[in-house]
Amino acid sequence: MGRRWLRVAISILAVAAFIGVWTLASVRADPTLLPTPAQTLRATGELWDDGTLWSAVGVSIRRILLGWLLGCAIALPLGVIAGISPYGRAVIDPFVHFFRFIPAIALTSLFILWFGIGEVSKVYLVAYAAGFTVVVNTAAGVGAVPPDKISAARCVGASRLATVLTVSIPASVPYMFTGMRLALANAFLVIVAAEALATQSGLGYLIWNARIYFRTDAIFVGILFLGILGFVFDRLWKLIGSTLLRRYMTTAGSY
């Protein structure tokens, strides 16, 4: 317990030191280019009071979670298939290892043309950015299950499907969990590009619109809230892994 609180204290001091360096740098710089923490906090209050900030946060969270869940729902079965079947991997691999190197930002305009300027294009773009990491990690996890575990299940009469459901998938949960955690970060990375074009809501739009009016303090507010939301959702997902999925997470890292 003592070491845990020591780590918390060190983290708080690190954040305080960062704010101090930021303050010193902003005092010496042009405030229109680098606002002070106080100016950023004041802009946060203004945007919150007029409803702009909490509305943008709510819209972005909805798009991120919908896209992330959709991407994971598609990617997890594909990863399992690629992990258990050489033929399935032969079909899936060329597409996964081709498209995962094409950034979602490059497809923003195409998604808007294909799916319109509404919510669908944003959600699909986030799903695209999130899915490939989950496929790769899931396939790696399923493929890494020790053969003796599979053989033991088959020896006691388990069918191939039962072996996958009771041995391969449970053993690869840490890989799936990590893939979904990384995919969540990808979802946050792409939401700004998705919201900067053909939309008038969300944190990405807030940042883009503030750039037009040279409101650097509002840009910082959008950036900071993206980081805060990402940190919170990452901690929540990690909490789920350490509680609800605890029995499967014996091989997962603690970072």
N, C-alpha and C positions, 0 to 999 in steps of 0.2 A: 504493500500500500504506500509506503514511504517513497519508494522509487517512482511509483506512478504519479504521485503529487509533485515530485521533483521534475519529472518530464513535463507535466502541465505548466509548472512555473517557468521552466526554460522556454516553452513555446510562447507563453505570454510575454516574457522578456524579449524574445526574438521579434514578435509582432510590434511591441513597443519601440524597439530599436529601429525597425523598418519605418514606423510612423515618424520617428525622430529624424531619420535621414531624409525622408520625404519632405518634412517640414523645412529642414535646412536647405534642401535643393530648391524647393518652390519659392522660398524667400529670396534667393539669389537669381531666380529665373523670372521671365516674363509671366505674370499670373494668367494671361490669356492662353499661354502654352502649357503651363504646369500649375494648376490651381493648388492651393494649400489644402491640407486636410480639413481645416475650418470651412473653407469655401465649398469644398465637396460636401461636407456635412450640411451646410446651409442649402445647397442645391438639392440635396436629398429631401430635406424638409419641404422645400417648395414643390418639388415634383410629387411628393407624397400627399401634401395638402390639397393639391388640385386634382388628385386622382390619377395622374399620369403614370406614376411609378407602380402603384399596386396593381393597376390594370395591366400594365406591360408585364409585370412579374407573373400574374395569373395566366395570361395568354401564353407566354413562353413556357411555363411549367407544363401546361396542358399539351402543347405541341411536342415538347421533349419526351414526356412520359408516354404519350400515344405512339410516337414514332419509335421510341426505344422498345416498348412492349411488342409492337408489330414486328420490328426487326428481329427481336429475340424469338418470337413465336415461329417465324419462318426459318430462322437460322438453326435453332436447336435440333429439329428433326433432320435437317440436311446434314448437320455435323455428325449426328448419330449414324445416319446412313453411310456417310463417307468413312466413319471410323470402323464400322463392322463389316462393310462389304467392299472388297477390292474393285468390283465392277461399279458399285455406286461411287466410289472415290474417283474412278476413271472418268465417269460422266461429270461429276461435280467439280473436280479440281481445276480443269482448264478455265472455267468461268469464274470461280472464286479467286484464283490467283491472277486473273486478268483484270477483273473489275475492282478488286480491292486496292489496286494501285491507281485507279482513276478517282481523284478526290471528288467528294460530293459537290464542292463548290463549282467544279467545272461543269456539272450537270444542272445547275440551278436554272438557267434559262430554258433548257430542254424540259425540265419538269414543269415549269410554268406553262410552256406551250402545250404539253401533253395533258396536264391535269388541271389547268386553270390557275387563277390567281387566289383561289380560296384556300381553305385549310388543308385540303387533300394533298396539294403539291408540297406543302411544308412538312406534313407528317410523313409522306413517302420519302422525302429527301433525308429526313432524320433516320428513318428506318433503313435506308440504303447505307448511310454512314455507320450505323450501329451493327448491321447484320454480319459483316464479313469477319470481324474479330470473334464473334460468337461461334461461327462455323468452324474457323480454324482451331480455336481452343477446344471446342467440343470434340471435334474429330481427333485431335491429339490426345485428349483424355480417354476417349473410348478405345483408341488404338493402343494406349499404354496399359490397359488392364492386363495383369499377368495371365499368361495362358493357363497356368495351373488352376486358377480360380474358375475359368471357363470350363476347363476339363472336369473339375470337381462337380460343377453344377450339372454337366451333361451325364456324368456317371451315375448321379442319383435320379436320372430320368427327366430332367428339365428339358423342355423343348427349346429350340433356338430362340423363339420369341420370349419365352420365360427367362432364359439366360440373359438376354439383353435387358429385360425389365428389372430383374432381380440382382444381376451382377454387374453388367457393363455400365449401365446408367448410374446406379448408386456410386460405383467406384470412381466415376468421372465427374461427379458433382463439383468437386473443388475446381476443376478446369472450367466447367460451365459457369460457375460463380465468378471466377476471375475474368472470363471472357465477357460476361454481362457487365461487370464492373468497368472494364476498359471501354465497352461499347457505350456505357452511360457518359463517359468523358467525351467520346466521339460525338454523341448527340449534342452535348453542350457546345462543342467546337463548331458544328455546322449550323446551329440555329441562328447565329448572327447573319450569316450569308443568306439563309433562307428567308429571314425577316427583313433584310435590307432591300429586297427587290419586290415590287408589286404587292406591298402590304402597308398598312397604316397602324400596326399594333405590334406589341412585343418589345423585348429589350433590344433586339437587333435594330428595329425601326427607331427606337429611342436614340440609340447611338448614332445611327445614320442621319437622322433628322437634326440632332444636335451638331453634327459636323457641318451641316449646311449653314446653320446660324452661328457657327463658331462659338458654341457653348461648350468649351472644353470641360467645365465642371460637370455638366450633364453627361458628357461622354464618360468621364471617370465614374459617375454614379452607375451608369449602365454596366461598365466593366466590373466594378466592384460587386455589384449584385449578381452578376453571372458567376463570379468566383465564389461568393458566399453561398449561393444556391447549389453550385456544384459541390462545394465542401459539405454542405448539410446532407444532400442526397447520397453522397459517397459514404458518409458516416452512417446514415440510416441503412444503406445496403450492407455495409459491413456488420452492423448490428444484427440484421436479419441472418447473415451468415454465421454469426457467433451464437445465435439463440435457436432459431427455427431449424437451421441446417447444421447445427453443431455436431450431430452424430456422423455427418458425412465429411466434416471439414478437418479431419485429423492431419491431413497433409497440406492444408492451406497455410500460406504465410500469414503473418500478423500485421503486415504493413498496410 
